[in-house]
């Protein structure tokens, strides 16, 4: 579902822009600090309702402005153009419109614009804690299982209530009512995640192998508690430990995608350039799996394309991106760094001091 038009107002150093987009490659060229990353950030906010660089709305609204606007048009599955937009104000309020209908939810934005982000800080997916890899899994489950978003939100609320009850409970009997509900949700969430990883895993491992043929790469799913124990039994068994800790130690909120390279944790083996290639491989595989499963194409946002990659690796990534037939936004300091991607269908945008012009 590619974007055909993008309007940005009062977002970081972009005072205003209105650009017509290619449904293929869009190149955003400019020096550091020019606003090219801000443009990608605005697209990300249009699809997620938040920035990928800051959780504070006040930091992305232009100085002395009360609000920001991001609007666009996207092609739906019937190839009709529909409007989409988000307005955020300094007081924290947000308004979302899809297809001219106001009062839409942020989750609906993500359904309309499935985005895959590849940026210099994205190594967290491979080298940081499990929350980033859990989010990677949940992106796929969200787009393939209608009930996941509501179930996961309900689990988190119930888990928070359980943690509060742990502080004053005199015995496990006081927890049983909540734990039965929590266990049902946990088992359902685990079932969805496990099925998704099993479906996506062959494609992801194949893509990683293509990008990094010198390594043997394996993915594995960890659900957040012992695989041979039901969650309701685990909650009862660990009640005293959870109570002493003050929170529920195990559960789907501890799930992880475990990645091994030559049977060794990934961060102990790969260079930064290799880590970037693996991150790209995983994002591309996830986007391709979504297309195979639902017919939806992801939109790829690639910030600082040349970072960590030599010319051979850049060409390898460019070739795979072309094969996806998806819409791609690529930021780069110079045109020479994206020369392997340029074709007759792409569009080039030059950014300087927050001003964006097609070149």
N, C-alpha and C positions, 0 to 999 in steps of 0.2 A: 504494500500500500504506500507507494512513494508520494512524497510531497512535490507539488508542482509550483507552489508559490510560498514565500516566507516573508512576513512582515514583523519587524522587531522594533520596539520603541522603548527607550529609557532603560536599556539593559546594559549594565556595566558601562563601558566607554562607547557603546553604540547608541547614539541619540535616536537615530531613525534609519531604517533601511527597508526596501521593498524590492525583492528580487524574484525573478522567474527561474525555476530550477530545472536541471536535467533529471530525467528519471533514471539516468545511469550515473556517471561520475561527475562530481562537483568538486573542483579544486579551489581551495581557499589559500591564497598566497599572500604573505606579508611578513615583515620583520617581527621579532619578539616584541610583545607589548602593543601590537597594532590593533588587536581585537579579533584575530582569527579564531583563537580558542573560545572567545566569548560567543562567537556565532555558533560554534558547535554546542556550547553550553546552553544557548537559547533553544536550539533544536531539542536537546535532551530534556529541557524543562517542558517543552511543548508535549513531549511524550511521557514524561514521568511526574510532572508537577513540582519538580525540585531540581536544584543544581547538582552537578556531580563534583563541584569544588567547594561548596559551602552549604551548610544546613540553615544558615540565617538569610532570610529573604532580604533583610535590610542591606546586606552586603552586595547584592546583585542589582538592586534598584539604583539607578544613576543618582549621583549626589544632588541633594536638594529637590528631588522629584518625589511625589507622593506614591507613585505606582509604576508598574511596568506592564507592557502588553506584548504578547507574542501571538501572532495569528498565522494561519496557513491554509492551504487547500491541499487535500490529498485525494488520490484516485482510489475509490473503493473497488471491491471485487467485480462490480459491473462496469468499471471504467468510467464512472461518473465522478466529477469533482465535487467534493463536499468541504465546507468550511470547518475549521477547528480553531480554537483559541483559548488562551488562558490570560487572566488578569490577576496580578498580585499587588497588594497594597502593603504599605509599611506597618499597618496595624495588624498584619497577619492574615487578613481575609483573602480568600481566593475564589474566583469565579471561573468556571469551565463551561465552554460552549462546544458542542459537537453537532454538526449538521444544522446549525441555527437554533438548537435547543439549549437554553441556559439551564443551570442547576445540575449539570452532569458531575459525576464523581471522578476523582483522580484515577481510579482503577480503570475507568473506561478509556482514558487517554492511552494508557499502556496497551489496552486491547487494540486500539485503533492504529497506534504507531509502535510496533515492536522494534526496539532499538538495541543494537549491539555497540558498546563503547570500547574502543581501544585507545588508551592514553598512557602517558609516561608513568603515572602513578598506579597503573593497573596491575603491576607485579604483585599487588596484595592478593590477587586471586590465587597465586601459586606459593607465595612465601609468608603470608601473614596467617592469622588465626582462621578457624573453620567458618566464621560467619560469612566471609566473602565467597567461599565455595558453596556454602549452604544457600546463599542468595543466588548463585549461579544455577543450582539445581531448581530452586523455587521459581526462577524466571521461566524455565521450561515447563514446570508443572502448572504454573499460572496460566500459560497460554494453551495448555492441552486439557486441563481438567476444570470444568466450569465451577465446581464447588470448592476448589482449593482455597481461594482467597478468603472466603467467609469462614471456612473451617480453621485455617491457620490463625486468623484474627481472633476467633473464639477461643482457640487453645491458649493463645498468649494471655488473653484476659483471665481465663480460668486458672492458669498457672500463677498469675500474679495474685489472684484471690487465695490460692492454696498457700503461697508463700506467706501471706499475711496471717492466715489461720494457724500456720505452723508455730507461730510465736506464742500462742496462748492455748493451744490444744492440750487437753489433759490426757488424751489417749487417742489411739488410731480410729476408734469408732466415730469420732467427731469429723474425720476426714473422708469417710467412706462414700458419702453422697457425692462430694466433689470429685473424688478420685475415679468413680465409675464413669462420670461424664468425660473427665480428662483422658482416661484410658481409651474410650471409644474414639475420641478425636485423634489421639496419638497413633493408634493402630491404623486409622484411615489415612492420615497424613503420611505415615511410613509406607503404606501400600502404594500410594500415588508416587512418592519419591522413588521407591525401589523400582517400580515399573518404568518410570521415566529414564532413570540411569541405565537400566538394562536395555532399553530401546536405543538410547543415544550413544551408549558406550562403544559399539563397534565402529560407528562413523567417526567418533572423536579419536579413538586410538588409530584408526586408519589415517586421519588427517594429521595427527601428531607425527606419525611415522613418515608421512610424505614431507613434512616440514623439517623433521629432524631424523633422517634415515640412519644416522650413526648410533641411535639409542633405541633400546627396547622400553616402551612406555606403556604402563598399565594403569587403569583407573579402577577404583573400588568404592563401594558405597558403605558407609557406616551410619546406622540409623540413630545413634545417640544413646543406646543402651544394649545390653547383652542380647544377641540374636536368638538365644534359646529360651528367653524369659518373656512372658507376657507383661505388658506395661502395668496392668492393675496389680499383678503379683509383685512386681518390682517396687511399686509405690508403697505397698504394705510392708514388704521386707526392709526397705530403706527408711521407714518412717522416722526412727530414732536418729539416724545419721542426718537426714534432712532437717530434722528439728534442731539438732545441735548446730548445723551449718546456718540455719535460718532461711534456707531456700531449697528448692527441688533440684537435686544434683544432676539427675539423668533424665533424658527425654528427647523428643524430636527437636528441641531447641539446641541440642548439642550435635545434631547430625553433621556429617562431613563427606566430602568427595575426596578420597585419598588417592594421591597421584604418586606413582613410583617410577623412577627412571633407572633402569638397570638394577631394580630392587633396592634403590636408595632414595630417600626423600629428595624431592626435586631440587630444593634450594642448595643441596650439598653437591650437586653435579653440574648444573647448567650455568653458563655465563649469562650476562645481562642480555646480550643479543639473542641467545638461545631461549632464555625465559620469555622474551618478547615474541619470538616465533611460536612458542608453545601456547602463550596466551592468545595469539591470533588464531592458531589452529583450533583451539577450544571454542572461541567465539564464532568462527566460521562454521564449525561442525554443528554448533547449537542452532545457528541460523538456518543451515541447510536442513537439519532435522525438522525444524518448525515448518519449512516450506513443504517438505515431503508429507508431513503429518496433516497439515491444515490448509496448505495452498497459500499461506501468507508468507510474503517475503519480508525479511528483516531489513531495516535501514542501518547501514554501518557508518559509525562516526569514528574517524581515525585522526587523532590529534598528534601533531609532530611526527609525521609518517617516517621520516628518515632516522629518527632517534634510535640509537643502538643497532641499526641495521646497515650492513655494507651493501654495495650495489647488487651483488648476486642475491642476497636475501630479500632486498626490496623488490627485485624482479619476480622472485618466487611468490611473494605475497601478492603482488600486482596480478600475476597470472591467475591465481586462485580467486581473487576478488572478481575478476572479469568473468570467470566461469559461473559465478553465482547468479548473474543477470539481475542483481539487486541494485538498489540505489545506494550510492556511497558518497560520503563527504570526507574529504581528505585535506588536512591543513599541512602546510609546508612553508619553509622560509623562502625557497626558490623554486622556480618551475623545473629546473634541471633535476631536482630530487624526485619529481613525479613523472618524468618523461616516459617511463615504461607503461604508464596508465593512460596516457592521453590518446583519445580517439576522436572520430568526427562527431560523436554523440555527446561528448562531455562538454562541460562549461567551466570556464576559468573566472574566478573572482579575485580581485586584488583589494587588499585591506590596508588602510593606512590611517592612523589616528581615529579609529572607529568608523571610518567612512568606507563603504563597500561598493565597488564598481565592477561591472562585468568587463573582462578584458579579452 
